[in-house]
Amino acid sequence: MKAFSFASLVLALAWMQPQRAFSQTIAGAVHGGDPVPKDTVLSYNICFPADFELRTCSIPPAPSILLDELGECDVLAVQIEESKYRVSGEECFKIFRTYTVMNWCAYSEACGSREDQVFVVNRDAPDFDGVLGEGVCVLVRDADKNGYPEVYYSNDLIADPGELVSIPTPCKKNAHPLWRYTQVIKVYDVERPVVHPVSAGVFPMHSNTCLGDARVRFQLTDNCTGPIKLEKAELAKGKGGALVAPASIAPGWSWAKQVVSLGGGLYEVAINGLPVGEYEWGILARDDCGNVSLQTRIPFAIEDKEAPVPVCHHGLSADLMPSEEGNGMAVVWASDLVASPVYDCHGQGPETQEGNPGQN
């Protein structure tokens, strides 16, 4: 008896054999239609797993199935396919994990394509109590050695006569169907995504416009594996100010042009033409299950960091006047040194206008 857990999803038409410990894939053509030796007895067990729930959104456990080869020539292989569906109920989504098992020693191309030979195992088996997905063992025997399988649905590995079920008669002796069963995994998620500031801080003002531009980055993370959506980006003047549409503070701001997804949940939001001052972005994110993050405020500022550079006369000369001590003296006004006034956005630095009484 062998029980195996898959390390990863086996993709369509990639079949795995138990004796290889699921370390290699085997192409679907292997053993296709090879004749089974005369009088060979085929006998094996397949135990399909029950449904389960994930109460915290995480990567589902690897698929597991029990394959038990009992006969003289049994080579069981399994294919697994997964489909994810959003649902409107309490859970976030469902994963339909479908197992298809074939016995290479009991497969015949003479009976049609693989899909034509699939037999779907009832999800209400083995007890047919109306509760689906409890898991079931399919026990395949040939007690009378007539080459046609006797099939039992069981909750253990004992073939009880009361568990015998009817299946369509195979097209020929020792040609068994492919056994298919679907396991349902319900995934719940109530955890909010999180917004992490990455880069913000202080951005310089442009001296020619007295306005500044800012580019702020932040990371969206979530416990679930689905995509995270940037739900809202609003702007506030000052710390704790009212959050409003960015275009009401910076006309011309556009979500399509100035919100950029950099991949992996990393975003950059740009805004241009802001006056000097403090600001805050208010960011909301939504995960694939509809959970919305707490509003995260990311502060940044536009600052005037440029001092004015006055335009001065070069080679200015002044006449000396005699002083009472017998030395020379000259009076020079600061305005005498300025060739032309220099505009400064916020009046910082020395005065440069005509009429300044300061002197050296």
Buried (B, 14 or more C-beta within 10 A) or exposed (E): EEEBEBEEEBEEEBBBBBEEEBEEBBEBEEBEEBEBEEEBBBBBBBBBBEBEEBEEBEEBEEBBBBBBBBBEBBBBBBBBBBEEEEEEEEBBBBBEBBBBBBBBBBBBEEBEEBEEBBBEBEBBBBEEEEEEBBBBBBBBBBEEEEBBBBBBBBBEBEBEEEBBBEBEEBEEBBBBBBBBBBBBBBBBBEBBBBBBBEEBEEBBBBBEEBBBBBBBBBBBBBBBBBEBBBBBBBBBBEEEBEBEEBBEBBEEBEEEEBBBEEEEBBBBBBBBBBBBEBBBBBBBBBBBBEBBBEBBBBBBBBEBEBEBEBEEEEEEEEEEEEEEEEEEEEEEBBBBBBEEBBEBBEEEEEBBEEEBEEEE
